[in-house]
Amino acid sequence: MRFLRSRRFLIIAGLLLIGVPTTYLLARDPATSESTLFAQVKRGDFTVTVTTSGELRAPKFVQVTLPQNAMQAQVFNLKIASLVPEGTIVKEGEVVAEVDRSPLATKQTEVSLTLQKAEAVHEQAMLDSTLKLGKAREDMKTMELTLEEKKIAKEQAVFEAPSVKRQAELDYEKATRAMAQAKVDYKTQTEQAQAKMREVGADRDRQKNLLKSIMDVMAGMTITAPAPGMVIYVKEWSGKKKTVGSSVNPWEPAVATLPDLSIMESLTYVNEIDVRKLRVGQAVKVSLDADPSKQLEGKVKQVANVGEQRPNADAKVFEVVVNIERPDTSLRPGMTTGNEVETQSLKDVLYIPLDALVVEDGVPLVFKQDGARVIKQEVATGAMNDDEVVIVKGLEEGQTVLLSPPLNRSELEVQRLPGSENMPAPGATGDTAQRRTVPPSATEEKKASPPTKGAPKAATPPPPTTPVRKGGP
């Protein structure tokens, strides 16, 4: 019997122990039972940073390009036939790339045939000019003889009848005029022949020069290094580096670069929101994806004034160049970097996670835990970074805030900061705004103060003819 009584006592005690936490959970604010993520208000140093990824490059380099006279050779699209592996250390004069010569060979054949035709035309024009001018000179000699005959006939007709004498004078004058005209025509024909020869000669010389340029370019299809260095291939417009089969042309003749590794910089792009925080000279912490343990120091060298649309990017970004202060021999162009720029530093401030901050109607709010209750508290915020925000007013160190709003957030009344409750709420209109601008104590003071002796009694205004609805029209 005693055993049963003690067993019953143990069961009742166990039920009581289970019931106490259950009753506590049921009695708690439903908001806290729904939210399981909390954070505490912390005090300490606060930094605002801009973090971006970039790529190393060498601002000083020597380009490995096609021959300079590729444009004169009228070669506009060539293909790379072979390349040495990227990163190869080459000496001056060593082979870097080979370019396909087949388009040049076809062009050479076409130009050779055109040159042969131009030379034939030049020779034909020279023969035509020789025959034409030779005939003109022969005609002039015949005219000189005719002129001599007419002169003799004129001299013999001195003792003839006047009519015969006059006829001889006319024949001599005609011969003289014909001789003068023949000399003018010969000069004109000579100039025409010279112009024709210049024309066909220019065409022949043009084809000769084109053939010579093609031969020179063909000789330069084996691209060599103009200086010693490490081979780094340039990128195409699509962002991919030159490979076997890539196109090269006179407008983009570069195949590779030989960078000066003693000077390095990181090229990165910052969105239009964060670029306002950057300025030239700011310190940058640079890390390498290839070696996360290595930390480099840098400074902002240049910030672009105009944004650009990058491939696979939705918003415009601004180019930022970071100069590496002390580069070492392990750095290589093209390495991916992480750039962290400290734009603001605050000492001894309160801050909370950014997820705990909520904005309603333009008012920043947090949901803080006060025992078993959740309070919807207005706060004044300061600087913020990617994860946290500074709290100027509204919270104290060590208080607990919810990282996500409770389900009954709309039922909670906002605890306004002192002085902010008298300001119009965003979107307030009509007499709602008027009520917020007039302090509640003003009406009470007016009622409590007695009227001044001798002062006229204020007239009671007549009632409005139309009812005014509360809250404004």
C-alpha positions in Angstrom: 0.0 0.0 0.0 2.8 2.4 0.8 4.5 1.4 -2.5 1.4 2.4 -4.4 1.1 5.7 -2.6 4.7 6.6 -3.3 4.3 5.6 -6.9 1.3 7.8 -7.2 3.2 10.7 -5.7 6.0 10.3 -8.3 3.5 10.3 -11.2 1.9 13.5 -9.9 5.2 15.2 -9.5 6.3 14.2 -13.0 3.1 15.6 -14.5 3.6 18.9 -12.6 7.2 19.1 -14.0 5.9 18.6 -17.5 3.1 21.0 -17.1 5.1 23.9 -15.9 7.2 24.4 -19.2 4.1 23.7 -21.2 2.1 26.3 -19.4 5.1 28.7 -19.8 5.2 28.1 -23.5 1.4 28.6 -23.9 1.6 31.8 -21.8 4.4 33.3 -23.9 3.9 35.9 -26.6 3.0 34.0 -29.7 5.4 36.2 -31.6 8.4 34.7 -29.7 7.2 31.2 -30.2 7.1 31.7 -34.0 10.5 33.3 -34.2 13.5 31.1 -33.4 16.3 33.4 -34.6 17.6 36.1 -32.4 20.6 38.4 -32.1 22.0 40.7 -29.5 22.8 44.4 -29.8 26.6 44.6 -29.8 29.0 47.4 -29.1 32.4 47.8 -30.7 34.3 49.1 -33.7 32.3 49.2 -37.0 33.8 49.3 -40.5 32.1 49.8 -43.9 33.9 48.0 -46.7 33.4 47.5 -50.4 34.4 44.0 -51.6 34.8 43.1 -55.2 36.6 40.5 -57.3 39.1 41.6 -59.9 41.9 40.4 -62.2 45.6 41.1 -62.1 47.2 42.8 -65.0 50.5 44.4 -65.9 50.1 48.1 -66.9 53.5 48.0 -68.7 54.0 45.4 -71.4 55.4 44.8 -74.9 52.9 43.6 -77.6 53.6 40.7 -79.9 51.7 41.6 -83.1 51.3 41.0 -86.8 53.7 42.7 -89.2 53.1 46.4 -89.4 52.4 46.4 -93.1 49.5 43.9 -92.9 47.1 46.8 -93.7 49.1 47.7 -96.9 49.0 44.0 -97.9 45.1 44.2 -97.8 45.1 41.1 -95.5 42.1 41.5 -93.2 41.3 38.1 -91.7 44.0 35.7 -90.7 43.9 32.6 -88.4 46.4 31.6 -85.8 47.9 28.2 -86.8 50.0 27.5 -83.7 50.9 29.1 -80.3 53.4 28.4 -77.6 51.8 27.6 -74.2 50.8 30.6 -72.2 53.2 31.5 -69.5 56.3 30.4 -71.5 59.4 32.4 -70.8 60.8 33.4 -74.2 63.9 35.3 -75.3 64.1 38.0 -77.9 63.6 36.5 -81.4 62.1 33.2 -80.3 58.9 32.0 -82.0 55.7 32.8 -80.2 53.0 32.0 -82.9 52.5 30.9 -86.5 49.8 32.4 -88.7 48.1 30.5 -91.5 49.6 31.6 -94.8 47.0 30.1 -97.1 45.0 33.4 -97.5 48.2 35.2 -98.3 49.2 32.6 -100.9 45.9 33.1 -102.7 46.3 36.8 -102.5 49.8 36.6 -103.8 48.7 34.6 -106.9 45.9 37.1 -107.6 48.2 40.1 -107.3 50.9 38.5 -109.5 48.4 38.0 -112.3 47.2 41.6 -111.9 50.8 42.8 -112.0 51.4 40.9 -115.3 48.4 42.4 -116.8 49.4 45.9 -115.6 52.9 45.4 -117.1 51.3 44.4 -120.4 49.1 47.4 -120.5 52.1 49.6 -119.7 54.1 48.1 -122.5 51.2 48.5 -124.9 50.7 52.1 -124.0 54.4 52.7 -124.5 54.3 51.2 -128.0 51.1 53.1 -129.0 52.7 56.4 -127.8 55.9 55.6 -129.8 54.0 54.9 -133.0 51.7 57.9 -132.7 54.4 60.4 -131.9 56.7 58.9 -134.6 53.9 59.4 -137.2 53.4 63.0 -136.0 57.1 63.7 -136.4 57.1 62.3 -139.9 54.1 64.4 -140.9 55.9 67.5 -139.5 58.9 66.8 -141.7 56.7 66.4 -144.7 55.1 69.8 -143.9 58.5 71.4 -143.6 59.3 70.3 -147.2 55.9 71.5 -148.4 56.6 74.8 -146.7 60.0 75.1 -148.4 58.3 74.4 -151.8 55.7 77.1 -151.2 58.4 79.5 -150.2 60.3 78.9 -153.5 57.1 79.2 -155.5 56.4 82.5 -153.8 59.9 83.8 -154.7 59.5 82.8 -158.3 56.1 84.5 -158.7 57.6 87.9 -158.0 57.8 88.6 -161.8 54.5 86.9 -162.6 51.1 88.4 -163.0 49.6 89.8 -159.8 47.0 87.0 -159.6 49.7 84.3 -159.8 51.8 86.2 -157.3 48.9 86.5 -154.9 48.1 82.7 -155.2 51.7 81.9 -154.4 51.6 84.1 -151.3 48.3 82.4 -150.1 49.8 78.9 -150.6 52.9 79.8 -148.6 50.7 81.3 -145.7 48.6 78.1 -145.6 51.7 76.0 -145.4 53.1 78.2 -142.6 49.9 77.9 -140.6 49.7 74.1 -141.1 53.3 73.8 -139.9 52.5 75.8 -136.7 49.4 73.8 -136.0 51.3 70.6 -136.5 53.9 71.7 -133.9 51.1 72.5 -131.3 49.4 69.1 -132.0 52.7 67.3 -131.6 53.2 68.9 -128.2 49.6 68.0 -127.1 50.1 64.4 -128.3 53.3 64.2 -126.4 51.6 65.3 -123.2 48.8 62.8 -123.8 51.3 60.0 -124.2 53.1 61.0 -121.0 49.8 61.1 -119.0 48.8 57.7 -120.3 52.2 56.3 -119.4 51.9 57.8 -115.9 48.5 56.2 -115.5 49.4 52.7 -116.5 52.8 53.1 -114.8 51.0 54.0 -111.5 48.8 51.0 -111.7 51.8 48.8 -112.4 53.8 50.2 -109.5 50.8 49.8 -107.2 50.6 46.2 -108.0 54.3 45.8 -107.5 54.1 47.5 -104.1 51.2 45.3 -103.1 53.0 42.2 -104.1 56.1 43.3 -102.1 53.9 43.9 -99.0 52.3 40.5 -99.3 55.8 38.9 -99.6 56.9 40.8 -96.5 53.8 39.8 -94.5 54.3 36.2 -95.5 57.8 36.4 -94.2 56.4 37.8 -90.9 53.8 35.1 -90.4 56.2 33.5 -88.0 55.7 35.9 -85.1 58.7 36.2 -82.8 59.1 37.9 -79.4 60.4 41.5 -79.7 61.8 41.3 -76.2 62.4 38.7 -73.5 59.5 38.0 -71.1 56.5 35.7 -70.2 54.0 35.1 -72.9 50.4 36.2 -71.9 47.8 36.0 -74.7 45.4 38.9 -75.2 41.7 38.7 -74.9 39.2 39.0 -77.8 36.1 41.1 -77.6 34.2 38.2 -76.1 36.6 38.0 -73.2 38.2 34.8 -74.3 42.0 34.6 -74.8 43.6 34.0 -78.2 43.9 30.4 -79.1 44.7 28.3 -82.1 42.1 29.2 -84.7 41.5 32.7 -83.4 41.3 35.6 -85.8 43.9 38.4 -86.1 43.6 41.4 -88.3 45.2 44.8 -88.9 42.8 46.5 -86.6 43.5 44.1 -83.7 47.0 42.9 -84.6 48.0 41.9 -81.0 48.5 38.2 -80.4 50.2 38.2 -77.0 51.9 40.5 -74.5 55.2 40.3 -72.6 54.3 42.0 -69.3 56.6 43.8 -66.9 55.9 41.8 -63.7 57.6 44.3 -61.5 54.5 46.5 -61.7 51.0 44.9 -61.1 47.5 46.2 -60.6 44.1 44.7 -60.1 41.3 45.6 -62.5 37.8 45.4 -60.9 34.3 46.7 -61.5 32.1 48.2 -58.8 28.3 48.7 -58.9 26.9 52.2 -59.1 25.7 52.1 -55.4 29.1 51.4 -54.0 31.2 53.5 -56.4 30.2 56.6 -54.5 32.1 55.4 -51.5 35.4 55.0 -53.3 38.1 57.6 -54.0 41.6 57.6 -55.2 44.2 56.8 -52.6 42.1 54.6 -50.3 43.9 51.5 -48.9 42.9 48.1 -50.3 43.4 44.6 -49.0 44.0 42.3 -51.9 43.8 38.6 -51.7 44.5 35.9 -54.3 42.1 33.1 -55.1 45.1 30.9 -56.0 46.7 31.5 -52.6 44.1 32.7 -50.0 46.9 32.8 -47.3 48.7 35.6 -49.2 47.5 39.1 -48.4 48.7 42.1 -50.5 48.4 45.8 -50.0 47.1 48.2 -52.6 45.7 51.6 -53.2 42.9 52.8 -55.4 44.6 54.2 -58.4 41.7 55.2 -60.6 37.9 55.3 -60.5 35.9 55.7 -63.7 33.5 58.6 -64.0 31.3 56.9 -66.6 29.6 53.5 -66.1 29.5 50.7 -68.6 27.4 47.6 -69.3 29.5 44.5 -68.9 28.6 41.1 -70.4 26.3 39.0 -68.2 25.6 42.0 -65.9 22.2 43.5 -65.3 23.3 46.9 -63.9 26.0 49.3 -65.0 29.3 49.1 -63.3 32.3 51.4 -62.9 35.9 50.4 -63.7 38.2 50.7 -60.7 42.0 50.2 -60.9 43.9 49.1 -57.7 47.7 49.5 -57.7 49.6 46.7 -55.9 52.1 48.3 -53.6 54.7 45.5 -53.3 54.2 42.8 -56.0 56.3 39.7 -55.9 57.5 37.2 -58.5 54.6 34.8 -57.8 52.0 37.2 -59.2 50.8 36.5 -62.8 48.5 38.5 -65.0 45.0 37.0 -65.1 45.0 35.8 -61.5 41.6 36.4 -59.8 41.8 38.7 -56.8 39.5 39.7 -53.9 39.6 43.5 -53.2 38.4 44.9 -49.9 38.3 48.6 -49.6 37.6 50.1 -46.1 35.5 53.2 -46.8 34.5 54.1 -43.2 35.6 53.2 -39.7 33.6 54.0 -36.5 34.7 53.5 -32.9 32.6 52.2 -30.0 29.1 52.1 -31.6 26.0 49.9 -31.3 25.2 47.7 -34.2 22.9 44.8 -35.1 22.6 42.4 -38.0 21.0 44.0 -41.1 18.4 41.2 -41.2 16.9 42.6 -37.9 16.1 46.0 -39.4 12.6 46.5 -41.0 11.3 49.6 -42.7 7.6 50.4 -42.6 6.3 53.6 -44.2 9.8 55.0 -44.2 10.3 54.4 -40.5 13.2 52.0 -39.5 12.0 49.5 -36.9 13.2 46.5 -35.0 11.4 43.8 -33.0 13.1 43.5 -29.6 12.6 40.9 -27.0 11.4 42.2 -23.6 10.9 39.2 -21.4 8.0 37.3 -22.8 6.9 40.2 -25.0 8.0 41.5 -28.4 8.2 45.3 -28.8 8.0 47.0 -32.1 10.6 49.7 -31.6 11.5 52.6 -33.8 15.3 53.1 -34.2 17.6 55.7 -35.7 20.2 54.1 -37.9 23.7 55.1 -39.1 26.2 53.6 -41.4 25.7 50.1 -42.7 27.8 47.4 -44.4 26.9 44.2 -46.2 25.9 42.4 -42.9 25.3 45.0 -40.1 23.9 48.4 -39.4 24.8 51.0 -36.8 22.0 51.9 -34.3 22.2 55.5 -33.1 19.0 55.6 -30.9 16.4 53.1 -29.8 18.4 50.2 -28.5 20.9 49.4 -25.8 23.8 47.1 -25.6 22.9 43.5 -24.8 19.2 43.7 -25.8 17.8 40.9 -28.0 16.3 41.6 -31.4 14.5 39.2 -33.8 16.1 38.5 -37.1 12.7 38.1 -38.8 9.4 39.9 -38.1 6.8 38.0 -36.1 3.5 36.9 -37.7 1.5 39.4 -35.7 3.7 42.4 -36.6 0.7 44.4 -37.9 -1.0 44.1 -34.4 1.9 45.5 -32.5 2.0 49.2 -31.8 5.2 51.1 -32.7 7.2 52.5 -29.8 8.4 55.8 -31.3 11.6 57.6 -30.3 11.3 60.8 -28.2 10.6 63.7 -30.5 9.7 61.6 -33.5 6.1 60.9 -32.5 5.2 64.6 -33.1 6.4 64.4 -36.7 3.9 63.5 -39.5 4.1 59.9 -40.5 5.0 59.3 -44.1 1.9 59.4 -46.2 -0.2 61.2 -43.6 -2.7 63.8 -45.0 -5.6 65.9 -43.8 -6.2 66.4 -40.1 -4.1 63.3 -39.3 -1.0 65.2 -40.1 -2.3 68.3 -38.2 -2.9 66.2 -35.1 0.7 65.0 -35.2 2.1 68.6 -35.5 0.2 69.9 -32.4 1.5 68.6 -29.1 -1.2 67.0 -26.9 -0.3 69.2 -23.9 -1.2 72.4 -25.8 -4.9 71.8 -25.6 -4.7 71.0 -21.9 -2.7 74.1 -21.1 -5.3 76.2 -23.0 -8.1 74.7 -21.0 -6.3 75.1 -17.7 -5.4 78.8 -18.1 -8.1 81.3 -16.9 -9.2 84.1 -19.2 -7.4 87.5 -18.7 -9.4 90.1 -16.8 -10.8 92.7 -19.1 -10.1 90.8 -22.3 -13.0 90.5 -24.7 -14.7 87.2 -24.9 -14.0 85.4 -28.1 -16.9 85.0 -30.4 -18.2 81.5 -30.9 -17.9 80.6 -34.6 -21.1 79.6 -36.3 -21.5 75.8 -36.9 -20.4 74.6 -40.3 -23.1 74.2 -42.9 -21.6 70.9 -44.1 -20.3 68.1 -41.8 -16.5 67.6 -41.8 -15.5 64.0 -41.8 -12.7 63.1 -39.5 -9.5 62.3 -41.1 -9.8 65.0 -43.9 -11.5 64.7 -47.3 
